[in-house]
Amino acid sequence: MSKALTKKPQFIIEGDKPTAVILNIHDYEELLQRVEDAEDLAELRRLRKTTLKFRPFEEFLEEQK
């Protein structure tokens, strides 16, 4: 494992408040994936509350032309 992957996040402080964070790319990509998963789950929960409407596959294909 590279040295960068073992570093903790670095906080940028302006005055006495944190204003930014520096993360290694692996942690950043993992964070993005978690956000995307949370958004997908919220969308799934929203869809489960609605009534599903089905249509013939042929109708869908005609619409795609």
SERO-4910 file (N, C-alpha, C, O; in steps of 0.05 Angstrom, whole numbers):
BEGIN
 pado doro    nc1    nc2    nc3   cac1   cac2   cac3    cc1    cc2    cc3    oc1    oc2    oc3
  Met    A     17    -24      0      0      0      0     18     25      0     38     26     15
  Ser    A     10     44    -17     27     68    -18     23     85      6      4     83     22
  Lys    A     42    103     10     42    121     33     17    139     32      5    145     53
  Ala    A      9    147      8    -14    165      6    -40    152     16    -57    166     27
  Leu    A    -43    126     12    -68    113     21    -70    110     51    -91    105     62
  Thr    A    -48    113     65    -48    111     94    -51    137    108    -53    138    133
  Lys    A    -50    160     93    -52    186    105    -81    192    113   -100    183    100
  Lys    A    -84    207    134   -110    216    143   -117    241    127   -100    254    117
  Pro    A   -143    247    126   -151    272    112   -137    296    125   -133    297    149
  Gln    A   -131    315    108   -119    340    117   -140    362    116   -153    365     95
  Phe    A   -143    377    137   -163    398    138   -150    425    134   -129    431    144
  Ile    A   -164    441    117   -155    469    113   -171    486    132   -196    486    131
  Ile    A   -158    502    148   -171    519    168   -167    548    160   -145    557    155
  Glu    A   -189    562    160   -188    591    156   -201    604    181   -224    599    188
  Gly    A   -185    620    194   -194    631    219   -193    608    239   -172    596    244
  Asp    A   -215    601    250   -216    578    268   -236    557    259   -245    540    274
  Lys    A   -244    559    232   -263    540    222   -252    524    198   -238    536    181
  Pro    A   -257    498    197   -249    482    174   -265    491    149   -289    494    150
  Thr    A   -251    495    126   -264    504    102   -261    484     79   -275    485     59
  Ala    A   -242    465     81   -237    446     60   -223    421     72   -212    422     94
  Val    A   -224    399     56   -211    375     65   -196    364     41   -206    364     18
  Ile    A   -171    354     45   -156    341     25   -156    311     31   -148    303     53
  Leu    A   -167    295     12   -169    266     15   -151    253     -6   -146    264    -27
  Asn    A   -143    228      0   -129    213    -22   -151    204    -41   -174    202    -34
  Ile    A   -143    199    -66   -162    193    -87   -180    169    -81   -203    168    -88
  His    A   -168    149    -69   -183    124    -62   -206    131    -43   -229    123    -48
  Asp    A   -201    147    -23   -222    154     -4   -243    172    -17   -267    169    -12
  Tyr    A   -234    190    -35   -253    207    -49   -271    191    -67   -296    196    -67
  Glu    A   -260    172    -82   -277    155   -100   -296    138    -84   -319    134    -92
  Glu    A   -287    128    -61   -305    113    -43   -328    130    -33   -351    121    -31
  Leu    A   -322    154    -26   -342    173    -16   -362    179    -38   -386    179    -33
  Leu    A   -353    184    -63   -371    188    -85   -389    164    -90   -413    167    -95
  Gln    A   -379    140    -88   -394    116    -91   -416    113    -70   -438    105    -76
  Arg    A   -409    120    -45   -429    119    -24   -451    139    -28   -475    133    -23
  Val    A   -445    163    -38   -465    183    -44   -483    173    -66   -508    176    -64
  Glu    A   -472    162    -87   -487    151   -109   -506    128    -99   -529    127   -107
  Asp    A   -495    111    -82   -512     89    -72   -535    100    -55   -558     90    -57
  Ala    A   -530    121    -39   -551    133    -23   -573    146    -41   -596    144    -35
  Glu    A   -564    159    -63   -583    170    -81   -600    149    -95   -624    152    -98
  Asp    A   -587    127   -103   -601    105   -115   -622     93    -96   -644     87   -104
  Leu    A   -614     90    -71   -633     78    -51   -657     97    -47   -679     88    -44
  Ala    A   -651    123    -46   -673    142    -43   -692    141    -66   -717    142    -63
  Glu    A   -681    139    -90   -698    136   -115   -714    110   -114   -738    111   -121
  Leu    A   -702     89   -106   -716     63   -104   -739     65    -84   -761     55    -89
  Arg    A   -734     77    -61   -756     81    -41   -779     98    -52   -802     92    -47
  Arg    A   -772    119    -68   -792    136    -80   -809    120   -100   -833    122   -100
  Leu    A   -795    104   -116   -809     88   -137   -827     67   -125   -848     61   -136
  Arg    A   -819     56   -102   -836     35    -89   -862     46    -79   -881     31    -75
  Lys    A   -863     73    -75   -888     85    -65   -907     91    -88   -930     99    -83
  Thr    A   -898     88   -113   -915     95   -136   -927     69   -148   -917     47   -143
  Thr    A   -948     73   -163   -960     50   -178   -944     46   -204   -941     65   -219
  Leu    A   -936     22   -208   -922     16   -233   -941     12   -256   -962      0   -253
  Lys    A   -934     23   -279   -950     20   -303   -934      5   -324   -911     13   -330
  Phe    A   -945    -16   -335   -932    -32   -355   -945    -27   -382   -968    -21   -384
  Arg    A   -928    -30   -403   -938    -28   -430   -925    -49   -447   -904    -60   -439
  Pro    A   -937    -55   -470   -925    -76   -487   -897    -68   -496   -891    -44   -501
  Phe    A   -880    -87   -498   -852    -83   -507   -851    -71   -535   -834    -54   -540
  Glu    A   -869    -79   -552   -870    -69   -579   -875    -39   -579   -864    -24   -596
  Glu    A   -892    -30   -561   -898     -1   -559   -873     14   -551   -867     36   -562
  Phe    A   -858      3   -532   -832     15   -524   -813     17   -548   -800     38   -552
  Leu    A   -811     -4   -563   -793     -5   -586   -801     16   -607   -784     30   -618
  Glu    A   -827     19   -612   -836     39   -631   -829     68   -622   -821     85   -638
  Glu    A   -831     72   -596   -824     98   -585   -794    105   -588   -787    128   -590
  Gln    A   -778     84   -588   -749     88   -590   -739     95   -618   -716    103   -621
  Lys    A   -756     90   -638   -748     95   -666   -746    124   -672   -739    132   -694
***
